[in-house]
Amino acid sequence: MKTLRNNYLSYSLLLGEWSFNRVFDNGNTSYGKVLFKFNNKNEFIYSETGNLKIKNGKVLRSNRKYIYSILKNELQIYFYETPKLLFQSIQLKNNDGILHGISSHQCIEDCYISNYIFKPNLEFEIIHNVTGPRKNYSSHTTYNKLI
């Protein structure tokens, strides 16, 4: 089983399929799968497909894509568009074998503050806190490696 090595996030660790579960502070939830697929530019394509369950019981299909780039102790996440636009750059620090980092992104008047936590057991978490005049929510997503 692959784990975090040398206290750095690696391409080989992320490569493959992951399940995800996301909980929003408004009672909505989302679940599905993510595929990290290597592209020819030394980056990963993050492809998420899932279901968004609204608190009233309605279920909607969802999908999103990002581009992940890993440097020695930095993770850069780009929106999946041309030209590439940086979403967040995260400096990862080791705390007892767990890599973590905090980053922010200003989207017009709304601000995303995000926590990234990579655990040695092939699980990672992303917590987004979004505040502003158009958006005001938090989400907590847990990812578990499938293959």
C-alpha positions in Angstrom: 0.0 0.0 0.0 1.3 3.4 -0.9 1.7 6.0 1.8 3.2 9.5 2.1 6.9 9.2 1.6 9.7 11.6 2.5 7.0 13.9 3.9 6.0 15.0 0.5 2.9 14.6 -1.6 3.8 12.6 -4.8 2.1 12.0 -8.1 2.1 8.3 -7.6 0.1 8.7 -4.4 -2.7 10.7 -6.0 -2.8 8.7 -9.3 -6.0 6.6 -9.6 -9.5 6.6 -8.2 -10.8 8.0 -5.0 -14.2 8.1 -3.3 -15.4 11.3 -1.8 -18.0 12.4 0.7 -18.8 16.2 1.2 -20.9 17.8 3.9 -22.1 21.4 3.6 -23.0 23.4 6.7 -26.5 24.0 5.1 -27.5 20.3 5.3 -26.6 19.4 1.7 -24.3 16.5 1.0 -22.4 15.2 -2.0 -20.7 11.9 -2.7 -19.1 10.2 -5.7 -15.7 9.4 -7.2 -12.7 11.3 -8.3 -10.2 10.2 -10.9 -6.6 11.6 -10.8 -5.3 11.1 -14.3 -1.8 12.1 -15.4 -1.6 14.4 -18.4 1.3 15.1 -20.7 2.3 18.4 -19.0 3.5 16.9 -15.7 0.2 17.6 -14.1 -2.9 15.7 -12.9 -6.4 16.2 -14.1 -8.9 16.0 -11.2 -12.2 14.7 -12.6 -15.1 14.5 -10.1 -18.5 12.9 -10.7 -21.1 12.5 -8.1 -24.4 13.2 -6.7 -25.5 16.3 -4.8 -28.2 15.6 -2.3 -30.2 18.7 -1.3 -31.5 18.7 2.2 -35.1 18.5 0.8 -34.2 15.1 -0.6 -33.7 16.0 -4.2 -30.6 14.5 -5.8 -28.7 16.2 -8.7 -25.8 14.9 -10.7 -22.6 16.9 -10.3 -19.2 17.1 -11.9 -16.1 19.3 -11.8 -12.5 19.4 -13.0 -9.3 20.9 -11.8 -5.6 20.7 -12.7 -3.3 19.7 -9.9 0.4 20.4 -10.1 2.8 19.2 -7.4 6.1 20.8 -6.6 8.4 19.6 -3.8 6.2 20.9 -0.9 3.7 22.9 -2.7 0.4 21.9 -4.4 -1.0 24.2 -7.1 -4.6 23.8 -8.1 -5.9 25.4 -11.3 -9.3 25.8 -12.7 -9.8 23.5 -15.7 -9.9 26.1 -18.4 -7.8 27.7 -21.1 -5.8 29.7 -20.3 -5.1 28.1 -16.9 -6.1 30.2 -14.0 -4.7 29.5 -10.5 -7.4 28.6 -7.9 -5.0 28.0 -4.9 -1.4 27.4 -4.1 -0.8 25.5 -0.9 2.5 25.3 1.0 2.4 21.9 2.6 4.0 21.4 6.0 4.6 18.1 7.9 3.0 17.7 11.3 3.7 14.2 12.7 3.4 12.6 9.3 0.3 14.5 8.2 0.8 17.1 5.4 -1.3 20.2 5.8 -1.6 23.6 4.3 -3.9 26.6 4.2 -4.7 28.8 1.2 -7.1 31.4 0.0 -8.7 32.6 -3.2 -10.5 35.8 -3.9 -13.4 35.3 -6.4 -14.7 38.7 -7.2 -16.1 39.7 -3.8 -16.2 36.2 -2.3 -13.3 34.8 -0.4 -12.4 31.1 -0.1 -10.2 30.0 2.8 -9.2 26.4 2.5 -7.5 23.8 4.6 -5.8 20.8 3.0 -4.9 17.7 5.0 -3.1 14.7 3.6 -3.0 11.7 5.9 -0.5 8.8 5.7 -3.3 6.2 5.3 -4.4 7.3 1.8 -7.0 9.7 3.0 -7.2 13.4 2.5 -9.5 16.2 3.4 -10.3 19.6 2.0 -12.3 22.2 4.0 -13.5 25.3 2.3 -15.0 28.3 4.1 -16.5 30.7 1.7 -17.7 34.2 2.7 -18.9 37.2 0.7 -22.0 38.9 -0.6 -22.8 36.1 -3.1 -21.7 33.0 -1.2 -21.6 32.1 2.5 -21.0 28.4 3.3 -18.5 25.8 4.4 -17.8 22.3 3.0 -15.8 19.4 4.4 -14.8 16.8 1.9 -13.1 13.5 2.8 -11.3 11.4 0.1 -10.4 7.7 0.3 -8.2 5.9 -2.2 -9.9 3.1 -4.1 -7.2 2.0 -6.6 
